[in-house]
Amino acid sequence: MGQLRTSPPPPQATELRRWELADPADLRRLRASLHEALTGQELPAGSHLDEVPELIALVASELATNALRHGIPPTIVRLLAADDRFILDVADHDLSSIPELADTRPMGAGGRGLQIAQAVSLDVGWYATETTKNIWASFPRR
């Protein structure tokens, strides 16, 4: 397994929105709320997101699922903004492990959230604070 680059998100980023997740049922609320935070509009049932919000929602779902499954609750998801990009920051409270890329698992076996994040975002990294392990991904602001 490969390791993810250690690096905090850009320090000039400001928090736009924050969600606290306790279990997988909170993921649906996160997706709809992310759309509203990014576009200013509620997502109608059965609707699809535009490209960048869709990618942010996909990565948020993947990283939050990993944090809920493998981390220590609560999972904290933050949407940040810098001059030219959005930054998604997902934290859990398990400081005993580091994020690893599941590069040897067969397709369909799960564990590909970090690889998906790397494939669809501008950049991905992780850092730890005194209480949390955070994984972040950045996306263009269009």
N, C-alpha and C positions, 0 to 999 in steps of 0.2 A: 504494500500500500504506500502511496505517496503522501507527502505532507503538504499542507496548505501553507502559503507564505504568511509569515507573521508581520502584521502591519496594522496600525489603527486607521480608521477612516480619516479623510481630510479634516484637520482641526477647524477649518472655517465653516463646516457644515452646521446648519441649524436644524433643530428638531421641528418637524411639521405636525407629527402625530405619533402616538404611542398606544400600543395594545398590550394587555397582559392576558396570556392564555393559560388555562389550567388543564385542558384536555382537548382531544381531537375534535370534539363538537364545536369548539371555538374557531376552527379554521374557516368555516363557511362565513361567519360574521367578519373575520379578518379580511377575506377576499372582497366582500361587498363594501366594507369600510375603506379599504385601500383604494378602490375605484373612486369613491366619493372624495377621499383626500387628494387624489391625483387630478380629478376632472371637475370637482365641485358639483357633481350630479350623482344621484342614486343610480345603482345598476338595476334596471328592470329585470324581473325574473326571466330566465331563458336567454338573456342578451349576452353578447360577447364584448370583451374589452377591446380597445384599440391596441396596437402593437406594443408600445412601451408599457402601458399599464398592465397588459396581459402578461408580459414577461416578468414584471415586478411581482405580480400576484402569483405567478407560477413559482418563482424563486422563493417568495415569502412562504408559500405553502410547503415547498420541499424542505427549506431550512427549519421552519417551525415544527414540521412533522418530526424531523430528526431530533430537535431539541426536546420535544414532548416525549419521544420514544426513548432517547438515550441520556437525556440530561436530568437535572433536578429542577422541579418547578419552583416558581412559575417561569414560563417562557415569556420574555419581553421582546416585542417586535417594535422597532422604531423606523419611521420614515423620515429621512433627513434630506436637506437640500443644500447644495453648493451652487456656485455661479452657473455651471454648465451641466450639472448632473444631479440625479436623485441617488441617495444612498439608502439601502435597506440594511438594517442592523438587527440581528437576531441573537438574543442572549439567553443562556440558561445558567444555572448555579452549580454546575459540576466542574470544579477546577481540577479534578483528578485525571482528566483525559484531554488529549489534544485532537483537533479535527484531522481526519485522515481521508484521503481520496480512495474510494473503493475501486481501484483499477484492475483488480483481478477477479471480480465477481462476474459470473455469466450474466448476459442480458436477461432481464426479467426477474433477477434475483433481488432487486431492490438495492438500496444503498447508493444510488447515483445522484443524490441531491446536489452534492458539491460539484460533480462533473457537469450537471445541467446548469448550475449557476455560472461556472466558468465558461460554458459554451455560449450563453445568451447575454452575459453582462459585459461591461467594459473591463472590470477588474474585480477580483475577489481576494479577501484576506481575512485574518482573524487576529484577535488580541484578547488579553485577559485583564480584568480589573481585580481589585481585592475580593470582589464577591461574585463576578460573572465571567463566563467565557463567551465572547462575542464573535460572530461570523458576519461579515458584511459583503455586500455586492453593490457595484455602482452601475447606473444606467443613464443614457443621455436624456437631457431635458429638452424636449422638442416643443 
